[in-house]
Amino acid sequence: MGLQGLDDSDERFSRYVEKLAEVIGHADRVNPLRDYCTGLMLPCERKSVEPMAAVTAPGRTAAQHQALLHFVGQASWSDEKVLAQVCETVLPAMERHGPIEAWIIDDTGYPKKGKHSVGVARQYCGQLGKQDNCQAAVSLSIANRQASLPVRYRLYLPQEWAADAARRGKAHVPEEIVFKTKPEIALDQLRWACAAGLPRGVVLLDAGYGNHTSLRTEIGALDLAYVAGILSSTTVWAPGSTQPLPPKRWSGRGRPPTRPRRSAKHKPLSVKALAFDLPKRAWRTIGWREGTAGRLSSRFARVRARAARGRQLRGEEWLLIEWPKGEKEPTKYWLSTLPADITFERLVDLAKLRWRIERDYQELKQELGLGHFEGRGWRGFHHHATLCIAAYGFLISERETIPPSGPCPAAWLPRLELPAGYRPRGAADQARTSRP
C-alpha cells in the first residue's frame, strides 16, 4: 500500500471513530476510544491496557494507562449502542459482497485462573476442549459469503454467580442481570435482531444450541428458518413411518380409550440409526467452499423427517447427515426448516457457513486480543469485547485493502515500539542480577 493509501485509511479510521463517538457520550471519551481501538489493531503481543498505553502514548504511559483503564473499566457508555453503531456502519461494506445470508449463534470461552473474575466457573471451554476454569460469552453474528460481524455479545453468568450477592457486588453485576441459560441468552439476542430490523438470515446453530427443541420452536415462532446441529441420539420419525395419534380424552362415560400400540413402524429412531439404514444411493459427495488445500467436500445424505418429542407431532423438516469417507459412522447431523424445494448443494452450503464464526473468534482472539482483558468487573469485560468488535468491524470495512485474515490486518498503522526499559507489572527485571 502506498503512502496515499495509508493516508486514506487513516482518514477513514478517523471518520469511523467519529461515528462511534456519536453514541459514546462525553467528548472526552473520543481520544481514549481512538487510542484503545488503535492499540487493539497494533502488533502488540498482549492487548491488555498497560502495554497498549505504552505503545499508543510512549511519552506519557502512566497517564495514558489511567485514561484507558477508566475508559474501559468504569466509563458508563452503552455497549449495545456502540455495537448497533458498528453494525450500521459496517453493514453496507459487507453487503457490497452480497446480502446477509445467516445469523450465527455461538459462544466462546476464556481460560481464567482464580475465582474473582466475573462469571468465572468450572465449565466447558471450547478453547481448551474440556471442562476447566473459564468465562464464557454468547454472541450473535450476521454473515454472508465474504464476512461476518458479531452484533450482540453477553457474558454467561453461572447460577452460583447469579445467586451470590457478595460476588455480584464486587464485580458490579447490574441488578437486572439474572441467571439465564445460554440458549435463553441466544433467544434474547435473536429477538433483539428481529426488533432492530437487521437483514434476515438463516439461523445457524451448533449442537450445543440446536439440540434444544424449545429453542428451535421459538426460532420458528420468530418466523426465522434454521439449520441446527443435533446429537446423534436425537430421535425422529423416519420417512414413511406412521405416527400414533394421541388417545382421545375420556369424557368419564363408558370405557376409557386405550393407548395405541406401538409397532416397529410406530417407534421413532435415533438419527444415527436412520443414517445406517439409508441406502447407498442416498449419499452424495458435495463441496461447499475453497479451503487452503483445495475445495472442501464430504459425503452427505438428506431426508424429510419429523423430530420426535413425546407425543407432540412436529412439522416435517430436513434431516441432513454428513458421513465423510473413511469414517466408521456419520460425524454431523442437522435439522433444518429451510424450504422443501431447496437444492441439496444449497442446504449443505448454508449448514457449513458456520465456519465464519470460527474465523471471527480466531481473529478476534489472535489478532485483536479479545481474551486479553485483565479486569474482573462486568462493565470492563463487556467494554473490552465491544471495542474489539468495533476494531474488527473497521478491518472488515477495509477488507479490499486490509483483509482481516492477512498476515497483518492493521498494515496501514505505523508500527510503534515499546519505550526503552518498559516492563509490564509482575514481569522479571532482565537487568537484575539473579540470586544464587
URQUI-V943328 format. One line per field, one symbol per residue. burial: b if it has 24 or more other C-alpha atoms within 12 Angstrom, else e. Layout:
# URQUI-V943328
burial = ???
This chain:
# URQUI-V943328
burial = eeeeeeeebbeebeebbbbbbebbeeeebbbbbbbbbbbbbbbbebbbbbbbbbbbbeeebeebbebbbbbbbbbebbbbbbbbbbbbbbbebbbeeebbbbbbbbbbbbbbeeebbbbbbbbbebbeeeeebbbbbbbbbbbbbbbbbbbbbbbbbbeebbeeeebbeebbbeeeeebebbbbbbbbbbbebeeeebbbbbbbbbbbbbbbbebbbebbeeebbbbbbbbbebbbbbbeeebbeeeeeeeeeeeeeeeeeeeeeebbbbbbebbeeeeeeebebbbbbeeeeeeeebbbbbbbbbbbeeeeeeeebbbbbbbeeeeeebbbbbbbbbeeeeebbebbbbbbbbbbbbbbbebbbbbbbbbbbbbbbbbbbbbbbbbbbbbbbbbbbbbeebbbbeeebbbbbeeeebeeeeeeeeeeeeeeeeee
